[in-house]
Amino acid sequence: MSVANQTRLHADVQFLTSLQPARNYQNLASLNKAADYIHAEFKKLGCSVQEQKFQVRKHEYRNVIASLGPPTAARIIVGAHYDVCGDQPGADDNASAIAGLLETARLLQAQAPTLKYRIDFVAYSLEEPPFFATEDMGSAVHAKSLHTEKVPVRAMLCYEMIGYFRDEPGSQKFPDPALAALYPNTGNFIIVVGRQGQEAFTQQVKTLMSAHSKIDVQSINLPTSQGLAGLSDHRNYWRYGYEAVMINDTSFLRNPNYHESSDTIDTLDFKRMAEVVNGVYGAILGLL
């Protein structure tokens, strides 16, 4: 079985974090360079690549979508956002996730398993503030379009910050003592985050990832009223009843560089990031 390539992951993160000015919503040229790069990497796979363009504050933004598998079949959505918050390189948030998205598509194309579902790899714009939790999020635009077109969706897997890991005891923080009692206090695991009511699906993704990855995989189901539940693009698929989870390194509960200029490529662990991708790839195969 093909395994995620750390060199390719590093190259993807290197390109995205080197864009100047930072790829935030105000810097359209940098955002478009990021979108062009993602589009070009998808095109190398010889698959269908489309763009979903949308207008926000009189500017045009782009979701980039690569599709593999039967065109008219029900879909599995794998997504990640490529914009950053403010003037920072965004290595973990969210170049790591875009690298994971691209590498997952490469693995699927290289191994060419029989696909029962259409797999759409979607790179979103405008996940970050000031558009987070609004209808202007790229993922909100995408999820709404699926619902409007009555597209059957098997599952949605959201990559969000998958590159920061620590081995020191106490390196993993928690918002309350109850959660701290349930999970490791060392920040060397990846977590599958779902909402309450989809415990079976979250557990299925966790089990499949664990079987295909050499990294500790944890899972949690939180009420949507709790802010930690919907801290990325998966939130926009819940409103239409789609099964959606976030694959995450716990973000600011572990990574001190969150939304800071110190979120640089040298802080990432590409060996473990590759294992996360292996796990998600295995989960996709298991969902087929």
C-alpha positions in Angstrom: 0.0 0.0 0.0 1.2 3.5 -0.8 2.2 5.6 2.1 2.3 9.4 2.5 5.5 11.0 1.3 7.1 13.4 3.8 9.1 15.2 1.1 5.9 16.1 -0.8 4.2 17.2 2.4 7.1 19.5 3.2 7.2 20.9 -0.3 3.5 21.8 -0.1 3.9 23.5 3.3 7.0 25.3 2.1 5.3 26.8 -0.9 2.2 28.0 1.1 4.2 29.4 4.0 6.6 31.3 1.7 3.8 33.3 0.1 4.2 37.0 0.8 2.1 38.9 1.8 0.3 36.4 4.0 -2.5 34.5 2.3 -5.3 36.2 4.2 -8.6 37.5 2.8 -7.2 41.0 2.2 -4.3 39.7 0.1 -6.1 38.4 -3.0 -2.9 37.9 -5.0 -1.4 35.6 -2.4 -4.7 33.7 -2.0 -4.9 33.2 -5.7 -1.3 32.0 -5.8 -2.2 29.4 -3.2 -5.3 28.4 -5.2 -3.3 28.2 -8.4 -0.8 25.9 -6.7 -3.5 23.6 -5.3 -5.2 23.5 -8.7 -2.0 22.6 -10.5 -1.2 19.9 -8.0 -4.6 18.4 -8.5 -4.3 18.6 -12.3 -1.1 16.5 -12.1 -3.3 13.6 -11.0 -5.2 13.6 -14.3 -8.6 14.0 -12.6 -11.4 16.5 -13.0 -10.6 19.8 -11.3 -13.2 22.5 -11.0 -13.4 25.8 -9.2 -16.3 27.2 -7.2 -16.1 31.0 -7.3 -18.0 33.2 -4.9 -18.2 36.9 -4.2 -17.6 38.4 -0.7 -17.3 42.2 -0.2 -17.0 42.7 -3.9 -14.1 40.4 -4.2 -13.9 36.9 -5.8 -12.7 33.9 -3.8 -12.2 30.3 -5.0 -12.8 26.8 -3.7 -10.7 24.3 -5.7 -12.3 20.9 -6.1 -10.7 17.7 -7.5 -12.9 14.7 -8.1 -12.0 11.0 -8.4 -14.4 8.1 -8.9 -17.8 7.7 -10.5 -19.1 11.2 -11.4 -22.7 10.6 -10.5 -22.2 8.5 -7.3 -22.8 9.7 -3.8 -19.8 11.6 -2.5 -17.2 11.6 0.2 -15.9 15.1 0.8 -12.4 15.6 2.1 -11.7 19.3 2.8 -9.2 21.8 4.2 -8.9 25.6 4.1 -6.0 27.4 2.6 -6.4 30.9 4.0 -4.6 32.2 7.1 -5.6 34.5 9.9 -3.8 37.8 9.8 -0.2 38.3 8.8 1.4 34.9 9.7 2.8 32.0 7.7 0.2 29.5 8.9 2.3 26.3 8.7 0.1 24.3 11.0 -3.0 26.5 10.4 -3.6 25.5 7.8 -0.8 24.6 5.3 -0.4 21.3 7.1 -4.0 20.4 6.3 -3.7 21.5 2.6 -0.6 19.3 2.3 -2.6 16.4 3.8 -5.4 17.0 1.4 -3.1 17.0 -1.6 -1.2 14.0 -0.4 -4.4 12.0 0.2 -5.5 12.7 -3.3 -2.1 11.6 -4.6 -2.3 8.3 -2.7 -5.8 7.7 -4.0 -4.7 8.3 -7.6 -1.6 6.2 -7.3 -3.2 3.2 -5.7 -6.4 3.4 -7.8 -8.7 1.4 -5.6 -12.2 0.6 -6.9 -14.3 3.6 -5.9 -18.0 3.1 -5.1 -18.3 6.8 -4.2 -17.1 10.0 -5.8 -14.3 11.5 -3.7 -14.2 15.3 -3.8 -11.1 16.9 -2.5 -12.0 20.5 -1.7 -9.6 23.4 -0.8 -11.6 26.2 0.8 -11.0 29.9 1.1 -12.3 32.2 3.9 -12.4 29.8 6.9 -10.6 32.3 9.1 -12.0 35.5 10.8 -13.7 37.7 10.0 -15.7 35.1 8.0 -15.6 32.2 10.4 -19.1 31.0 11.4 -20.7 33.1 8.6 -22.3 32.2 5.3 -19.3 33.6 3.6 -17.0 30.7 4.5 -15.9 28.8 1.4 -17.1 25.6 3.1 -20.5 27.1 3.8 -20.8 28.0 0.1 -19.8 24.4 -0.8 -22.0 22.6 1.7 -25.0 24.8 0.7 -24.5 23.9 -3.0 -24.5 20.2 -2.3 -27.8 20.6 -0.3 -29.3 22.8 -3.0 -28.4 20.3 -5.7 -29.6 17.4 -3.5 -26.2 15.6 -3.8 -26.1 12.5 -1.6 -23.1 12.7 0.8 -21.7 9.6 2.4 -19.3 11.5 4.7 -17.2 14.6 5.1 -13.6 14.5 6.6 -12.1 17.9 7.5 -8.3 18.3 7.8 -7.6 21.1 10.3 -4.1 21.6 11.8 -2.4 18.1 11.6 1.3 18.9 12.0 2.1 19.9 15.6 3.1 17.2 18.1 5.0 17.1 21.4 6.4 14.3 23.5 6.8 16.2 26.8 4.4 15.2 29.6 2.0 18.1 30.2 2.3 19.3 26.6 -1.4 18.7 26.0 -3.8 21.2 27.5 -7.5 20.9 28.1 -10.4 23.3 28.6 -11.6 21.5 31.7 -10.6 18.8 34.2 -13.2 16.4 33.0 -11.6 16.1 29.6 -8.2 16.1 31.1 -9.1 12.9 33.0 -10.1 11.2 29.7 -7.2 11.9 27.4 -3.4 11.8 27.4 -1.6 14.8 28.8 1.2 14.4 26.2 0.5 16.1 22.8 1.5 13.3 20.5 -1.9 12.1 19.3 -4.4 13.1 16.6 -8.1 13.5 17.4 -11.3 12.9 15.4 -13.8 15.5 16.5 -17.5 15.0 15.9 -20.8 16.3 17.3 -23.0 14.6 19.8 -25.4 12.2 18.0 -22.8 10.9 15.5 -20.8 8.8 17.9 -20.9 5.7 15.7 -19.5 7.5 12.7 -16.8 9.2 14.8 -15.8 5.9 16.2 -15.8 4.3 12.8 -13.3 6.9 11.5 -11.2 6.6 14.6 -11.0 2.8 14.2 -10.2 2.9 10.5 -7.5 5.6 11.1 -5.9 3.6 13.9 -5.7 0.5 11.7 -3.8 2.3 9.0 -1.6 4.7 11.0 1.4 4.5 13.4 0.0 7.3 15.5 -2.3 7.4 18.5 -5.8 8.3 17.3 -8.3 9.7 19.8 -11.9 10.8 19.3 -14.5 13.0 21.0 -18.1 13.9 20.4 -19.1 17.4 21.7 -22.4 19.3 21.8 -22.6 21.8 19.0 -23.3 24.4 21.6 -19.7 24.0 22.8 -17.4 26.1 20.7 -14.7 23.4 20.5 -17.0 21.2 18.5 -17.2 23.2 15.3 -13.9 25.0 15.0 -13.4 24.4 11.2 -15.1 23.7 7.9 -16.9 20.5 9.0 -19.4 22.7 10.9 -21.1 23.8 7.7 -22.0 20.2 6.7 -23.7 19.5 10.0 -26.5 21.9 9.3 -27.6 19.8 6.3 -27.5 16.5 8.2 -24.3 15.2 6.7 -21.9 13.1 8.7 -18.8 15.3 9.2 -15.8 15.2 11.5 -12.6 17.2 12.0 -9.1 15.6 12.0 -7.1 17.9 14.3 -4.0 18.1 16.5 -6.1 20.0 19.1 -5.0 23.4 17.8 -4.5 26.1 20.5 -4.9 23.4 23.2 -1.4 22.2 22.2 0.2 24.5 19.7 1.4 27.8 21.2 2.0 29.2 17.7 -1.7 29.3 16.8 -2.5 32.5 14.9 1.0 33.8 15.6 3.9 34.7 13.4 5.7 31.8 15.0 3.5 29.2 13.2 6.4 28.3 10.9 7.4 25.2 9.0 10.2 24.3 11.3 7.7 23.7 14.1 6.0 20.8 12.3 6.6 17.1 12.6 6.3 15.7 9.0 6.8 12.1 10.1 3.7 12.2 12.3 1.9 14.3 9.7 2.4 11.6 7.2 1.0 9.0 9.6 -2.1 11.2 10.0 -2.5 11.2 6.2 -2.0 7.4 6.1 -4.8 7.1 8.7 -7.2 9.3 6.8 -6.5 7.5 3.5 -7.2 4.2 5.3 -10.4 5.7 6.6 -11.6 6.7 3.1 -10.9 3.1 1.9 -12.9 1.8 4.8 -15.8 4.0 4.1 -16.0 2.9 0.4 
